[in-house]
Amino acid sequence: MLTRRFAPIVRRGFSTTIRRNGGHGKPTAQDMLPFDPFQNRYKLLIKMSIYIGTAFSLPFFAVYFQLRKKYGEETQ
């Protein structure tokens, strides 16, 4: 009984989502980003390098400061 009652609603919901997509194919990664990555490639390269480089270098700085704390100022 419930399936008969909600079946038209479910079908109507799916048909409207198909119509709204427009049929232009799957969206690309560029369409899903909140900014245009190809507007200025070099600016994006510098920002991503700083972001990834900072995350990569954090463990090395942590080890350096821990060794410096343990052995004093001898590690320069």
ZADO-1210 file (C-alpha; in nm, 4 decimals, padded with zeros to 6 digits):
<atoms>
<atom x="00.0000" y="00.0000" z="00.0000" code="MET" pos="1"/>
<atom x="00.2774" y="00.2421" z="00.0844" code="LEU" pos="2"/>
<atom x="00.4637" y="00.1612" z="-00.2335" code="THR" pos="3"/>
<atom x="00.1636" y="00.2534" z="-00.4455" code="ARG" pos="4"/>
<atom x="00.1276" y="00.5779" z="-00.2558" code="ARG" pos="5"/>
<atom x="00.4922" y="00.6921" z="-00.2793" code="PHE" pos="6"/>
<atom x="00.5834" y="00.5477" z="-00.6205" code="ALA" pos="7"/>
<atom x="00.4617" y="00.8521" z="-00.8185" code="PRO" pos="8"/>
<atom x="00.6554" y="01.0850" z="-00.5879" code="ILE" pos="9"/>
<atom x="00.9745" y="00.8849" z="-00.6288" code="VAL" pos="10"/>
<atom x="00.9369" y="00.8683" z="-01.0058" code="ARG" pos="11"/>
<atom x="00.8645" y="01.2393" z="-01.0278" code="ARG" pos="12"/>
<atom x="01.1700" y="01.3195" z="-00.8151" code="GLY" pos="13"/>
<atom x="01.4029" y="01.1168" z="-01.0352" code="PHE" pos="14"/>
<atom x="01.2652" y="01.2585" z="-01.3562" code="SER" pos="15"/>
<atom x="01.3177" y="01.6179" z="-01.2417" code="THR" pos="16"/>
<atom x="01.6806" y="01.5496" z="-01.1468" code="THR" pos="17"/>
<atom x="01.7437" y="01.4009" z="-01.4903" code="ILE" pos="18"/>
<atom x="01.5901" y="01.7039" z="-01.6591" code="ARG" pos="19"/>
<atom x="01.7898" y="01.9498" z="-01.4475" code="ARG" pos="20"/>
<atom x="02.1247" y="01.7963" z="-01.5385" code="ASN" pos="21"/>
<atom x="02.0874" y="01.9102" z="-01.8953" code="GLY" pos="22"/>
<atom x="02.2571" y="01.6093" z="-02.0480" code="GLY" pos="23"/>
<atom x="02.5945" y="01.7744" z="-02.1049" code="HIS" pos="24"/>
<atom x="02.7916" y="01.4811" z="-01.9692" code="GLY" pos="25"/>
<atom x="02.9699" y="01.4336" z="-01.6427" code="LYS" pos="26"/>
<atom x="03.1086" y="01.7439" z="-01.4739" code="PRO" pos="27"/>
<atom x="03.4860" y="01.7805" z="-01.4830" code="THR" pos="28"/>
<atom x="03.7107" y="01.8479" z="-01.1856" code="ALA" pos="29"/>
<atom x="03.7391" y="02.2102" z="-01.2923" code="GLN" pos="30"/>
<atom x="03.3601" y="02.2494" z="-01.2743" code="ASP" pos="31"/>
<atom x="03.3516" y="02.1225" z="-00.9168" code="MET" pos="32"/>
<atom x="03.6152" y="02.3616" z="-00.7782" code="LEU" pos="33"/>
<atom x="03.5089" y="02.6940" z="-00.6253" code="PRO" pos="34"/>
<atom x="03.7783" y="02.8756" z="-00.8277" code="PHE" pos="35"/>
<atom x="03.9245" y="02.8562" z="-01.1763" code="ASP" pos="36"/>
<atom x="04.2590" y="02.6725" z="-01.1533" code="PRO" pos="37"/>
<atom x="04.3591" y="02.7642" z="-01.5085" code="PHE" pos="38"/>
<atom x="04.3128" y="03.1369" z="-01.4685" code="GLN" pos="39"/>
<atom x="04.6673" y="03.1814" z="-01.3364" code="ASN" pos="40"/>
<atom x="04.8597" y="02.8532" z="-01.3296" code="ARG" pos="41"/>
<atom x="05.1787" y="02.9957" z="-01.1823" code="TYR" pos="42"/>
<atom x="04.9977" y="03.1560" z="-00.8911" code="LYS" pos="43"/>
<atom x="04.8258" y="02.8233" z="-00.8190" code="LEU" pos="44"/>
<atom x="05.1611" y="02.6421" z="-00.8464" code="LEU" pos="45"/>
<atom x="05.3228" y="02.8729" z="-00.5922" code="ILE" pos="46"/>
<atom x="05.0311" y="02.8497" z="-00.3484" code="LYS" pos="47"/>
<atom x="05.0133" y="02.4707" z="-00.3688" code="MET" pos="48"/>
<atom x="05.3915" y="02.4387" z="-00.3344" code="SER" pos="49"/>
<atom x="05.3866" y="02.6479" z="-00.0188" code="ILE" pos="50"/>
<atom x="05.0912" y="02.4527" z="00.1200" code="TYR" pos="51"/>
<atom x="05.2346" y="02.1074" z="00.0463" code="ILE" pos="52"/>
<atom x="05.5921" y="02.2114" z="00.1292" code="GLY" pos="53"/>
<atom x="05.4864" y="02.3387" z="00.4703" code="THR" pos="54"/>
<atom x="05.3080" y="02.0147" z="00.5534" code="ALA" pos="55"/>
<atom x="05.6049" y="01.8086" z="00.4315" code="PHE" pos="56"/>
<atom x="05.8629" y="02.0088" z="00.6284" code="SER" pos="57"/>
<atom x="05.6804" y="02.0113" z="00.9644" code="LEU" pos="58"/>
<atom x="05.8137" y="01.6719" z="01.0871" code="PRO" pos="59"/>
<atom x="06.1711" y="01.7730" z="01.0042" code="PHE" pos="60"/>
<atom x="06.1425" y="02.0984" z="01.1970" code="PHE" pos="61"/>
<atom x="05.9854" y="01.9102" z="01.4892" code="ALA" pos="62"/>
<atom x="06.2801" y="01.6674" z="01.5018" code="VAL" pos="63"/>
<atom x="06.5279" y="01.9555" z="01.4753" code="TYR" pos="64"/>
<atom x="06.3739" y="02.1442" z="01.7667" code="PHE" pos="65"/>
<atom x="06.3441" y="01.8304" z="01.9805" code="GLN" pos="66"/>
<atom x="06.7111" y="01.7489" z="01.9248" code="LEU" pos="67"/>
<atom x="06.8039" y="02.1091" z="01.9944" code="ARG" pos="68"/>
<atom x="06.6038" y="02.0997" z="02.3172" code="LYS" pos="69"/>
<atom x="06.7649" y="01.7733" z="02.4236" code="LYS" pos="70"/>
<atom x="07.1279" y="01.8540" z="02.3428" code="TYR" pos="71"/>
<atom x="07.1209" y="02.2297" z="02.3814" code="GLY" pos="72"/>
<atom x="07.2690" y="02.4707" z="02.1271" code="GLU" pos="73"/>
<atom x="07.5287" y="02.2207" z="02.0005" code="GLU" pos="74"/>
<atom x="07.3312" y="02.1226" z="01.6862" code="THR" pos="75"/>
<atom x="07.3962" y="02.4435" z="01.4915" code="GLN" pos="76"/>
</atoms>
